[in-house]
């Protein structure tokens, strides 16, 4: 079936474009999937499953209808040029390879160049980017790039730790394994001292 864009979504750079969640198409696909695994989509326990999954996908992929950069456009001019960190931001996302969840914590820091945002906006950026099908590496980079683009700080650091159910439920079956990814921009990339300070603060060793 050819791809038919609708509503809003993303281009390859993460910009909002014309695309989105089609509940009717999802329900039809889920019914076919239920049949394909040898089950009966008309039986009591499965009769409403296509609708439930369509509603769930609309919720967990809500980030496809949001431009997270908009959260960062309401900021404040303040004379602050020291590190700002929000750590242990819980999130869940969906791996695009097997459509199974991965979940964990994100740690976000930046060094302002006179402009800061409310701390909740960093959590909202993480949440919005997480509500998309993707890989963890891309999620990490997108958060860092959005902050760099909009706030234009001296540097941004993002570290994400997550457990992937595609490794827990299937394949190598290693529950408890956590993947760690990082994205360092500006001063955090140039300066080992700044990077080390951020990582120490994230670990709680300072």
C-alpha atoms as one frame of an Amber mdcrd trajectory, in Angstrom:
protein
   0.000   0.000   0.000   1.388   3.402  -0.971   2.120   5.896   1.766  -0.506
   8.635   1.996   0.442  11.545   4.257  -2.206  13.166   6.436  -2.524  15.437
   9.481   0.945  16.514  10.685   4.196  14.714  11.297   7.925  15.059  10.691
  10.463  15.319   7.942  13.894  13.694   8.202  15.210  16.555  10.351  12.406
  16.364  12.891  10.464  19.328  11.508   6.679  19.193  11.574   5.160  18.326
   8.183   1.890  16.880   6.833   1.408  13.462   8.404  -0.137  11.874  11.488
  -2.127   9.099  13.165  -4.951   7.518  11.163  -7.049   5.603  13.709  -9.175
   3.818  11.113  -6.148   2.541   9.241  -4.556   1.352  12.492  -7.722  -0.518
  13.484  -7.872  -2.258  10.106  -4.192  -3.218  10.363  -4.619  -4.591  13.896
  -7.561  -6.736  12.807  -5.376  -8.206  10.046  -2.568  -8.789  12.535  -4.920
 -10.643  14.901  -6.033 -12.852  12.024  -2.411 -13.359  10.915  -1.403 -14.819
  14.295  -4.325 -17.241  14.148  -6.684 -15.484  16.556 -10.300 -14.417  16.207
 -10.761 -10.589  16.202 -14.487 -11.088  16.866 -14.130 -12.860  20.210 -14.919
 -10.994  23.421 -11.368 -10.306  24.573 -10.213  -9.040  21.179 -13.309  -7.330
  19.784 -12.303  -3.854  21.003  -8.550  -4.398  20.746  -8.127  -2.620  17.377
  -9.823   0.500  18.744  -7.833   0.369  21.979  -4.550   0.066  20.100  -5.491
   2.913  17.763  -6.252   5.132  20.771  -3.021   4.047  22.439  -0.925   4.835
  19.355  -2.520   8.277  19.087  -1.393   8.899  22.670   2.095   7.399  22.657
   2.941   8.871  19.247   1.601  12.301  20.141   5.075  13.704  19.528   4.455
  13.322  15.793   1.968  16.187  16.064   4.150  18.480  18.193   7.175  20.635
  17.432   9.125  20.355  20.726  11.183  23.421  19.868   8.134  25.580  20.556
   8.468  24.830  24.279  11.854  26.551  24.249  10.782  29.786  22.585   9.405
  31.282  25.819  12.563  32.143  27.715  14.064  34.735  29.998  17.046  37.038
  29.620  19.064  36.636  32.819  22.735  37.217  33.673  23.451  33.533  34.282
  26.284  31.716  32.552  26.712  28.707  34.823  25.518  25.164  34.145  21.808
  24.346  34.408  20.869  20.663  34.749  17.632  18.737  34.976  18.403  15.109
  35.748  16.414  11.890  36.124  13.656  12.882  33.693  11.578   9.702  33.280
  10.352   8.867  29.792   9.138   6.060  27.596   9.443   5.734  23.839   8.893
   3.165  21.111  11.754   1.497  19.269  11.163   1.787  15.537  12.752  -1.606
  14.816  10.328  -3.906  16.684   7.715  -1.407  17.896   8.442  -2.380  21.483
   8.946   0.212  24.227  12.145   1.447  25.754  12.079   3.499  28.931  14.465
   5.177  31.309  15.763   8.556  32.399  17.164  11.536  30.541  19.638  14.034
  31.968  19.789  17.421  30.261  22.185  20.273  30.907  23.140  23.505  29.218
  25.329  26.552  29.780  23.193  29.618  28.996  24.377  32.530  26.925  22.181
  34.991  28.872  18.936  33.156  27.975  17.240  30.473  30.093  13.900  28.647
  30.013  11.640  27.396  32.771  12.983  24.050  33.951   9.740  22.251  33.096
  10.321  23.126  29.438  13.331  20.800  29.335  11.153  17.946  30.601   8.496
  18.802  27.996  11.077  18.680  25.207  12.201  15.232  26.345   8.599  14.026
  26.558   7.628  15.355  23.133  10.610  13.843  21.338  10.175  10.559  23.217
   6.602  10.143  21.929   7.764   9.056  18.479   8.949   5.785  16.926  12.754
   6.000  16.875  16.028   4.715  18.216  17.618   5.991  21.412  20.578   7.524
  19.608  18.261   9.734  17.546  16.219  10.748  20.592  19.386  11.878  22.381
  20.646  13.935  19.449  17.278  15.566  18.716  16.944  16.875  22.268  20.435
  18.384  22.154  19.963  19.905  18.696  16.635  21.521  19.619  18.125  23.243
  22.670  21.168  24.401  20.703  19.025  25.731  17.869  16.481  27.675  19.916
  18.361  28.832  23.028  21.765  29.229  21.350  23.597  28.409  24.610  27.336
  28.004  25.040  26.779  24.254  25.199  24.301  21.418  25.673  24.724  17.951
  27.165  22.189  15.122  27.041  22.635  11.652  28.524  19.945   8.986  28.279
  19.865   5.643  30.096  17.153   3.207  29.034  16.042  -0.402  29.112  14.781
  -1.819  25.819  12.014  -4.401  25.873  13.235  -5.767  22.538  16.223  -7.064
  24.559  14.099  -8.093  27.546  11.175  -9.917  25.902  12.875 -11.389  22.827
  16.242 -11.945  21.189  19.022 -12.138  23.777  16.468 -11.809  26.656  18.621
  -9.739  29.024  16.285  -7.912  31.425  17.904  -5.108  33.372  20.442  -4.228
  30.680  20.504  -0.482  30.097  21.765   1.400  27.078  23.508   4.733  27.646
  23.768   7.386  24.927  25.118  10.928  25.030  25.085  14.042  22.890  27.558
  16.803  23.704  27.438  20.136  21.921  29.443  23.352  22.185  31.366  23.806
  25.417  30.526  20.289  26.610  32.153  18.845  23.509  35.174  21.152  23.550
  35.981  21.070  27.254  36.727  17.885  29.150  36.411  19.843  32.409  32.872
  21.043  31.615  31.895  17.574  30.439  33.278  15.974  33.605  31.433  18.463
  35.813  28.155  17.654  34.079  28.644  13.896  34.378  29.601  14.206  38.058
  26.496  16.278  38.788  24.313  13.783  36.924  25.776  10.916  38.953  25.350
  12.901  42.165  29.039  12.682  43.041  29.521  16.443  43.465
